[in-house]
């Protein structure tokens, strides 16, 4: 059985390899970014949606033996 730590390591490794291959969103210039906002435009919103889709819900984290982040 795969341990939660192994799954996390695999996920991080995939992200690193994708970034090394040039597959990552471009950052906004500091003059263009809107501080205090989760997204600055539709492109950011789409990327945030993709990132959130890749995250497991708390019940899945608990099932895998992980503790979810505390409420903010």
VENUR-V511788 format. One record per residue. N is the residue number from 1. PSI is psi in radians with two decimals (* if undefined). OMEGA is omega in radians with two decimals (NA if undefined). Layout:
[[N PSI OMEGA] [N PSI OMEGA]]
//
This chain:
[[1 2.37 3.14] [2 2.30 3.14] [3 2.66 3.12] [4 -0.65 -3.14] [5 -0.61 3.11] [6 -0.71 3.11] [7 -0.72 3.12] [8 -0.75 3.13] [9 -0.72 3.12] [10 -0.73 3.13] [11 -0.80 -3.13] [12 -0.71 3.12] [13 -0.74 3.10] [14 -0.72 3.13] [15 -0.74 -3.14] [16 -0.79 3.13] [17 -0.71 3.11] [18 -0.74 3.13] [19 -0.69 3.11] [20 -0.55 3.12] [21 0.00 3.12] [22 0.23 -3.12] [23 1.39 3.10] [24 2.67 -3.12] [25 2.53 3.10] [26 2.55 3.09] [27 2.59 3.08] [28 2.59 3.02] [29 2.54 -3.07] [30 -0.55 3.12] [31 -0.42 -3.10] [32 -0.47 -3.08] [33 2.55 3.09] [34 1.76 -3.13] [35 2.51 3.14] [36 0.02 3.13] [37 2.47 3.12] [38 -0.57 3.14] [39 2.66 -3.13] [40 -0.42 -3.12] [41 -3.09 -3.08] [42 -0.63 3.12] [43 -0.78 3.09] [44 -0.68 -3.13] [45 -0.75 3.11] [46 -0.77 3.14] [47 -0.74 3.11] [48 -0.73 3.10] [49 -0.74 3.11] [50 -0.72 3.12] [51 -0.76 -3.11] [52 -0.60 3.08] [53 -0.57 -3.11] [54 -0.27 -3.12] [55 2.55 3.08] [56 2.56 3.04] [57 2.81 -3.12] [58 -0.68 -3.11] [59 -0.59 3.09] [60 -0.68 3.09] [61 -0.80 -3.13] [62 -0.72 3.13] [63 -0.59 3.14] [64 0.06 3.11] [65 0.25 3.13] [66 2.71 3.07] [67 2.26 3.11] [68 2.77 3.06] [69 2.57 3.09] [70 2.73 3.10] [71 2.52 -3.10] [72 * NA]]
//
